[in-house]
Structures are given as C-alpha cells and as structure tokens.
Amino acid sequence: MIGIVDLERGNIGSVKNAVEFLGEIPIVLDSPSGIDECDGIILPGVGSFFNSMTEMKRRGFDAALREYAAGGGRILGICLGMQLLASFGTENGDIEGVALIPGRVRRMNVPNDLRLPHVGWNGVERTRVHPLFHGVKEGVDFYFTHSYVFEVENEEHALGKTLYGERFTSVVAVGNVWGVQFHPEKSQKSGLRLLRNFLEEETEAC
C-alpha cells in the first residue's frame, strides 16, 4: 500500500491513477494516521512552500515523515513535494521544511526573456548512478512546472540537473528519501518507469 499525502492544495488524482496503473494500492492520507502501515509515501505538491509547510506542521505530517524515514520508510517528493523535503524555503516568507535533505528552496534565477513559471518538457542530466534511473533512457524529457528550485547543501545529494536559464538540481536523494522536481505521473513512459523504480526499490534508512 502506497500513501499519498493530501494537503488539499492540488489535484492528486493523476498520482493516484499512476500508482494504480503500476499495480499498487494507493491510499490518500489527510493526516499522519496510517503512515506506518504504508510501504512507501509519495509527497506531491502544488502551490506555495510557506502555505503548504504551514499546513503540514499543523497536521503533524513533518514530524511523522521524519520518523517514517528514520525507520526505513521510502519517501518520494514530487515538484513542491520534493522542495518540502528541504531544510527551509523562502517562498512567501522563510519557513523550515521537513528537513530530510539539507538545502534551501529559492526562486529561480532566469534571464528576462525566459518565462516563470518554468512550464514544459526538459531533459535531466544525470550526475550519478542511482536506482531511480533504472530502465530510463538517457536524454529523455520530463514535464516541469515550477518557479522555485531546491539548492542542495551537499552536491552528493543531487542526482540530476536541468538547464532552464540556470542549471538547477532536478533530482535529489538521501538514502530512502528521493525527490524529483518534474512530474513523473505526467511524463509518459519514462515517468511511469521512474515511479515503478521507486515503488519496487528497497533502500536503506537515511
């Protein structure tokens, strides 16, 4: 059973459908109750880091996810969900994140001729080998939509980089906690393969 965190700040239907398509049973979590029964947790997200993190703290998801990860539970953050794994964010005011991967979330630095948010298909340059990429061809594009990026404290935690005005970290991992800035559930076959890799991989606790 795969838990999908629902902060009521975005449509999680596409993530739920992708998990079902890959043969797993999704359960939507609006509170930390039931997290320990899940084989993995997906943290999607749309909207503001500050508002989403405030809601996570109010519901107790931040502490529950840290405890879950420390016990070996697998977590995948998607888009804003990846950013929430950081130490803190600066969107709409500074606030601490879940703090599972050291770093900060900041607004993208792009030339005036590039639009924000960054929306569309872009490639991911892999910076190291990782099980998340098993069976995913080099050079394929994934679907992005965001204006903020995860600036990792330790470059060893960056698995992939993407170029859009600046070269930013688009894939992160520390032990059993992984994150992607793009939307694998909207990235066709390559995105589904990446999701399958998360669902099937056994990882060590961070």
Buried (B, 14 or more C-beta within 10 A) or exposed (E): EBBBBBBEBBEBEBBBEBBEEBEBEBBEBEEBEBBEEBEBBBBBBBBBBBBBBBBBBEBEBBEBBBEBBEEEBBBBBBBBBBBBBBBBBBBEEEBEBBBBBBBBBBEBEBEEEEEEEBEEEBBBEBBEEBBBBEEBEEEBBBBBBBEBBBBBEEEEBBBBBBEBBEEBBBBBBBBBBBBBBBBBBBBBEBBBBBBBBBBEBEBEEB
